[in-house]
Amino acid sequence: MLAGDLTGEGDVIQVVSRAFDVLRCFEGHEARLGNLEISNRCGLPRSTVSRLTHTLTRMGQLVYLPRDQKYRIGPSAVAMSTSMMKGLQLRNLIRLRLQDIAEQLPGTVGFVIPDRFHLVYLEYARAANALGLHEATGSRIAMATTAAGHAYMAALAPEVGDALLSEMEREIPDAARTLRPRIENNRRFLREHGYVVACGLWSPHINGLAVPLWAPQYQTFVVVTIGLLSAMFDEKRLHQEVAPPMIELGVAVGGLLEGAEGDIFHNRLDRKPLPVRTNNNNTMIKTEETNDLEARTRRASPARSVRARDGRR
């Protein structure tokens, strides 16, 4: 289901929606899957998957490998993604900000965007001595078990977040059971502090902290996040030592997003200066000119912001 469907709209073309479900099954360029594996991954009948893979192969989005009797991502899909990645000035600037944090903290720092019940790494940075997390650009992480996912859900307008959670309950109930008892506390904590933590959900050895940011290009939230070894950074240390630099990172990346024309993938930057940092992190994060999280989580007419307006599932 596409993101726009969450608000109850009935104008979604199901065959298009299902075709994207199939493509999402191919996590990497080297992934090779048969119709049965695709059916199991996306929950569609095998007969439906067979028709979709045939069509996608004719379009060049998939390639059939007769020897393996499996499919892989095709040249048209690769060309499409390559064209999206041209002109990386903005993403390079974001990566530099992430690397600044990675040099201070021994973890993996990421910039992620939502994709249905997951988030995808657009950029990441890792300290040389980082242990535990080894994500890469293009990696997908679950919303239900990560700090980034919990921060994203908490930032959404309540009616949109609740609708997405209801979809999870129908399709991935275990994930919904993890999220639902935490969502109200996460919303309240985000309003008060500007970030969300999740300890031991993805792995008992990993604790995470995340800051959601409004992306005007897509009319939805993106997230900067960090994962650290729980043996080194318990929840108290996350609040005391990790939250301040991550909030500063959120302000810096938010300034880049606000100053960019067009979308995140292309090299069209306005020449507006970045926000000037102050010594008071809390004051900075709540300033209207930078990133007022509380106001944006309650912005007017947000019910369509996740699906219909950003074009996502």
C-alpha positions as CSV (number, residue, x, y, z in Angstrom):
1,M,0.0,0.0,0.0
2,L,1.2,3.5,-0.8
3,A,1.6,6.2,1.8
4,G,-1.4,8.1,0.4
5,D,-3.7,5.2,1.1
6,L,-3.3,5.7,4.9
7,T,-5.9,8.4,4.9
8,G,-8.6,6.3,3.4
9,E,-8.3,7.5,-0.2
10,G,-9.7,5.0,-2.8
11,D,-7.9,6.2,-5.9
12,V,-4.8,4.0,-5.6
13,I,-4.2,1.8,-8.6
14,Q,-3.5,-1.6,-7.0
15,V,-1.5,-3.1,-9.8
16,V,1.0,-0.2,-9.6
17,S,1.1,-0.5,-5.8
18,R,1.8,-4.2,-6.1
19,A,4.5,-3.7,-8.7
20,F,6.4,-1.5,-6.3
21,D,5.9,-4.1,-3.6
22,V,7.7,-6.6,-5.9
23,L,10.5,-4.2,-6.6
24,R,11.0,-3.5,-2.9
25,C,11.8,-7.2,-2.4
26,F,15.1,-6.8,-4.2
27,E,17.2,-5.3,-1.4
28,G,20.4,-5.0,-3.4
29,H,21.5,-5.0,-7.0
30,E,22.8,-8.6,-6.5
31,A,19.6,-10.0,-5.0
32,R,18.2,-12.9,-6.9
33,L,14.6,-14.1,-6.2
34,G,12.1,-16.5,-7.6
35,N,8.4,-16.0,-7.7
36,L,7.8,-18.0,-4.6
37,E,10.4,-16.0,-2.6
38,I,8.9,-12.8,-3.8
39,S,5.4,-14.0,-2.9
40,N,6.5,-14.9,0.6
41,R,8.3,-11.5,1.0
42,C,5.5,-9.2,-0.1
43,G,2.5,-11.3,0.8
44,L,1.0,-11.5,-2.7
45,P,-0.4,-14.6,-4.4
46,R,2.1,-16.4,-6.5
47,S,-0.1,-16.1,-9.6
48,T,-0.2,-12.3,-9.1
49,V,3.6,-12.2,-8.6
50,S,4.1,-14.2,-11.8
51,R,2.1,-11.7,-13.9
52,L,3.9,-8.8,-12.3
53,T,7.4,-10.2,-12.7
54,H,6.6,-10.9,-16.4
55,T,5.5,-7.3,-17.0
56,L,8.4,-5.8,-15.0
57,T,10.8,-8.0,-17.1
58,R,9.3,-6.8,-20.3
59,M,9.8,-3.2,-19.1
60,G,13.4,-3.8,-18.1
61,Q,12.8,-3.3,-14.4
62,L,13.7,-6.9,-13.8
63,V,15.9,-9.5,-15.6
64,Y,15.1,-13.2,-15.7
65,L,18.0,-15.6,-15.2
66,P,17.0,-18.9,-16.9
67,R,19.8,-20.9,-15.3
68,D,18.7,-19.9,-11.8
69,Q,15.0,-19.5,-12.6
70,K,15.1,-16.3,-10.7
71,Y,14.9,-12.6,-11.2
72,R,17.2,-9.7,-10.4
73,I,17.0,-5.9,-10.7
74,G,17.1,-4.9,-14.4
75,P,18.9,-2.2,-16.4
76,S,15.9,0.2,-16.4
77,A,15.7,0.2,-12.6
78,V,19.4,0.8,-12.3
79,A,19.3,3.6,-14.8
80,M,16.4,5.2,-13.0
81,S,18.2,5.1,-9.6
82,T,21.5,6.4,-11.2
83,S,19.8,9.4,-12.7
84,M,18.3,10.2,-9.3
85,M,21.8,10.3,-7.8
86,K,23.3,12.9,-10.1
87,G,24.5,16.1,-8.6
88,L,25.4,15.1,-5.0
89,Q,26.4,18.5,-3.6
90,L,23.7,18.6,-1.0
91,R,24.1,14.9,0.0
92,N,27.9,15.5,0.3
93,L,27.2,18.4,2.7
94,I,24.9,16.2,4.7
95,R,27.5,13.5,4.8
96,L,30.1,15.9,6.1
97,R,27.8,16.8,9.0
98,L,27.2,13.2,9.8
99,Q,31.0,12.6,9.8
100,D,31.5,15.4,12.3
101,I,29.3,13.5,14.7
102,A,30.9,10.1,13.9
103,E,34.3,11.6,14.9
104,Q,32.9,12.6,18.3
105,L,31.0,9.4,19.0
106,P,31.9,5.7,18.3
107,G,28.7,4.8,16.4
108,T,27.0,4.8,13.0
109,V,25.3,8.0,12.1
110,G,22.7,8.0,9.4
111,F,20.3,10.2,7.3
112,V,17.2,8.1,6.5
113,I,14.0,8.6,4.5
114,P,10.7,6.7,5.0
115,D,9.5,3.9,2.7
116,R,6.3,2.3,3.8
117,F,7.1,0.4,7.1
118,H,10.8,0.9,6.7
119,L,13.4,3.7,6.4
120,V,16.2,3.8,3.9
121,Y,19.7,5.1,4.5
122,L,20.5,7.9,2.0
123,E,23.8,8.8,3.7
124,Y,25.8,7.5,6.7
125,A,29.1,8.0,8.5
126,R,30.9,5.7,10.9
127,A,33.7,6.3,13.4
128,A,36.9,4.3,12.7
129,N,36.4,2.5,16.0
130,A,32.6,2.0,15.7
131,L,31.3,-1.4,16.7
132,G,28.0,-3.2,16.3
133,L,26.2,-1.4,13.4
134,H,27.4,-1.6,9.8
135,E,24.7,0.0,7.7
136,A,25.4,1.4,4.2
137,T,23.7,3.7,1.7
138,G,20.5,2.0,0.5
139,S,20.2,-0.2,3.6
140,R,16.6,-0.6,4.9
141,I,15.7,-0.6,8.6
142,A,12.4,-1.4,10.2
143,M,10.4,1.4,11.8
144,A,9.2,-0.7,14.6
145,T,12.5,-1.7,16.1
146,T,14.7,1.4,15.5
147,A,15.1,4.8,17.1
148,A,14.8,6.4,13.6
149,G,11.4,4.6,13.1
150,H,10.1,5.6,16.5
151,A,11.2,9.2,15.9
152,Y,9.5,9.3,12.5
153,M,6.2,7.9,13.8
154,A,6.3,10.3,16.7
155,A,6.8,13.3,14.4
156,L,3.8,12.5,12.2
157,A,0.5,14.1,12.9
158,P,-1.4,11.8,15.3
159,E,-4.1,10.8,12.7
160,V,-1.5,10.0,10.1
161,G,0.7,8.0,12.5
162,D,-2.3,6.1,13.9
163,A,-3.4,5.2,10.3
164,L,0.1,3.9,9.5
165,L,0.1,1.9,12.7
166,S,-3.3,0.4,11.8
167,E,-1.8,-0.7,8.5
168,M,1.0,-2.3,10.4
169,E,-1.4,-4.2,12.6
170,R,-3.0,-5.7,9.5
171,E,0.2,-6.6,7.6
172,I,3.0,-6.9,10.2
173,P,1.2,-7.3,13.6
174,D,4.4,-8.1,15.5
175,A,5.9,-4.8,14.5
176,A,2.7,-2.9,15.5
177,R,2.8,-4.6,18.9
178,T,6.3,-3.2,19.4
179,L,5.3,0.3,18.4
180,R,1.8,0.9,19.8
181,P,2.6,0.9,23.6
182,R,5.5,3.4,23.0
183,I,4.0,5.9,20.5
184,E,2.3,8.3,23.0
185,N,5.4,8.5,25.2
186,N,7.5,9.1,22.1
187,R,5.3,11.9,20.9
188,R,5.3,13.6,24.3
189,F,9.1,13.2,24.7
190,L,9.7,14.5,21.1
191,R,7.6,17.6,21.8
192,E,9.5,18.3,25.0
193,H,13.0,17.4,24.0
194,G,13.3,17.2,20.2
195,Y,14.5,13.6,19.9
196,V,13.5,10.0,20.6
197,V,15.5,7.1,22.0
198,A,15.1,3.3,21.6
199,C,17.2,1.0,23.7
200,G,17.7,-2.7,22.8
201,L,14.8,-3.1,20.4
202,W,16.7,-3.8,17.2
203,S,19.4,-5.7,19.2
204,P,20.0,-6.0,22.9
205,H,23.5,-4.7,22.1
206,I,22.5,-1.5,20.4
207,N,20.9,1.7,21.7
208,G,19.8,4.4,19.4
209,L,18.8,8.1,19.3
210,A,17.1,9.9,16.5
211,V,15.9,13.4,15.5
212,P,13.2,13.9,12.9
213,L,13.3,16.8,10.5
214,W,10.7,18.3,8.2
215,A,11.7,17.9,4.5
216,P,9.8,20.6,2.4
217,Q,10.8,18.8,-0.8
218,Y,8.7,15.8,0.1
219,Q,6.3,17.3,2.6
220,T,7.1,14.6,5.1
221,F,9.8,13.9,7.8
222,V,13.3,12.5,7.3
223,V,15.5,11.5,10.3
224,V,19.1,11.8,11.5
225,T,19.9,8.9,13.7
226,I,22.8,7.2,15.6
227,G,23.3,3.7,16.9
228,L,25.8,2.9,19.6
229,L,26.8,-0.1,21.7
230,S,24.6,-0.4,24.7
231,A,27.6,-1.6,26.8
232,M,29.2,1.8,26.2
233,F,26.2,4.1,26.0
234,D,23.3,3.3,28.3
235,E,20.1,5.4,28.2
236,K,21.5,7.9,30.7
237,R,24.5,8.6,28.5
238,L,22.3,8.9,25.4
239,H,20.5,11.8,27.0
240,Q,23.5,13.4,28.5
241,E,26.2,13.0,25.9
242,V,24.6,12.0,22.6
243,A,21.4,14.1,22.5
244,P,23.2,17.6,22.4
245,P,25.4,16.9,19.4
246,M,22.6,15.0,17.6
247,I,20.2,18.0,18.1
248,E,22.9,20.3,16.7
249,L,23.2,17.9,13.7
250,G,19.4,18.1,13.2
251,V,19.6,21.8,13.1
252,A,22.5,21.8,10.6
253,V,20.9,19.2,8.3
254,G,17.5,20.9,8.6
255,G,19.1,24.2,7.5
256,L,20.6,22.4,4.5
257,L,17.2,21.0,3.6
258,E,15.4,24.3,4.0
259,G,18.0,26.0,1.8
260,A,17.9,23.5,-1.0
261,E,15.8,24.0,-4.1
262,G,14.3,20.9,-5.8
263,D,14.9,17.5,-4.3
264,I,17.6,16.0,-2.1
265,F,19.1,14.1,-5.0
266,H,20.0,17.0,-7.3
267,N,22.6,19.7,-7.3
268,R,20.5,22.8,-7.0
269,L,21.3,24.6,-3.8
270,D,20.2,28.1,-2.9
271,R,22.9,30.3,-1.5
272,K,21.1,31.0,1.8
273,P,23.6,30.8,4.8
274,L,23.2,28.0,7.3
275,P,21.7,28.8,10.7
276,V,24.2,30.2,13.2
277,R,24.7,27.9,16.1
278,T,24.2,29.2,19.6
279,N,25.5,27.9,22.9
280,N,22.1,26.8,24.0
281,N,21.0,23.7,22.1
282,N,17.5,23.7,23.4
283,T,16.9,27.3,22.4
284,M,18.3,26.6,18.9
285,I,16.1,23.6,18.2
286,K,13.0,25.5,19.2
287,T,13.7,28.6,17.2
288,E,11.2,29.2,14.4
289,E,14.0,30.0,11.9
290,T,15.7,26.7,12.3
291,N,13.6,23.6,13.2
292,D,10.5,23.9,15.4
293,L,9.7,20.2,15.8
294,E,6.6,20.8,18.0
295,A,5.0,23.1,15.5
296,R,5.7,20.9,12.5
297,T,4.3,17.8,14.1
298,R,1.1,19.8,14.4
299,R,1.2,21.7,11.1
300,A,-2.1,22.3,9.4
301,S,-3.7,19.7,7.1
302,P,-1.1,17.0,7.7
303,A,-3.4,14.1,7.1
304,R,-2.2,13.6,3.5
305,S,1.4,14.6,4.1
306,V,2.8,11.0,4.4
307,R,1.2,9.4,1.4
308,A,-0.7,11.6,-1.1
309,R,1.6,14.6,-0.9
310,D,5.0,12.9,-0.9
311,G,4.1,10.1,-3.3
312,R,5.2,7.3,-1.1
313,R,3.5,4.1,0.1
